[in-house]
Amino acid sequence: MTDTIQKTIEGIGTMKEFTENELSQNHGRGGKPAYVARDGNVYDVSASSMWKEGRHMNKHTAGADLTADFANAPHGTEVFERVEKVGILKADTEATTVREHSEPLSAPVQSRPPDAIQQIIDMHPHPILVHFPQAVFVLAPVFLSLFYILDVAAFERTAYYLMIVGLLTAPAAYISGLFHWVFKYGKVSGGTYKFKIFAGQLLIALSLITTLTHAKAGVLSQDEYNVPLLVLYFLAIPLAAAIGHAGGTIVFGSRK
């Protein structure tokens, strides 16, 4: 334990010290690395898809101390475990014009959304709307299973109505997701985003097919399992879970 502590202390002692001016040079544009500081530590986020061209969520710019901004972030400090710590931030009392001779950090890689759009983004419509279809797409097959297992006729109608609710709410969640992708993430072309867009369309199509199939079958009989319909209902669970996982990866990042 003592050796470990000693090595840690020695490692800290050899860490590169960045002034605010030096940090500002690593803004992630023009082939430069993207560094950000938090609580006195400097991290390299160049390899993160969330910091494309030194911009994060169309709101934060690399080359800056983001300690104050981090207090309002939707994720915890675990995101910094996935990037390399490259140094520590040194107090620069003499740099009254930190970015005087460097490219301004405020220069956006792409145009910022209008204030009205930003106000909508700040209301987080997608996280609000997406939870409704995710919940009902999981509950619907559960109730259909309980209909057969517990012999409760009301559960069959419950499953059917839940699937209808999912069908009606999923498009709004999908559209709000596209809104965030365009205005918040700048239509980034990463694989996770593409998957989420495609999977969202697939889930809406699946809910439509399932609802129409159930409507055509009418009130189900408890004496005979409707296997095709059960399969359609249960397909929604892994699909909704995969979409949720992709959303979590976008917000919180990945260890890969």
Buried (B, 14 or more C-beta within 10 A) or exposed (E): EEEEEEEEEEEEEEEEEBBBBBBBBBBBBEEBBBBBBBEEBBBBBBEBBBBBBBBBBBEBBBBBBBBEBBEEBEEEEEBBEBBEEBBBBBEBEEBEEBBEEBBEBEEEEEEEBEEEBBEBBEEEBBBEBBEBBBBBBBBBBBBBBBBBEEEEEEBBEBBBBBBBBBBBBBBBBBEBBBBBBEBBBBEBEBEBBEBBBEBBEBBBEBBBEBBEBBEEEEEBEBEEEBEEBBEBBBBBBEBBEBBBBBBEBBBBBEEE
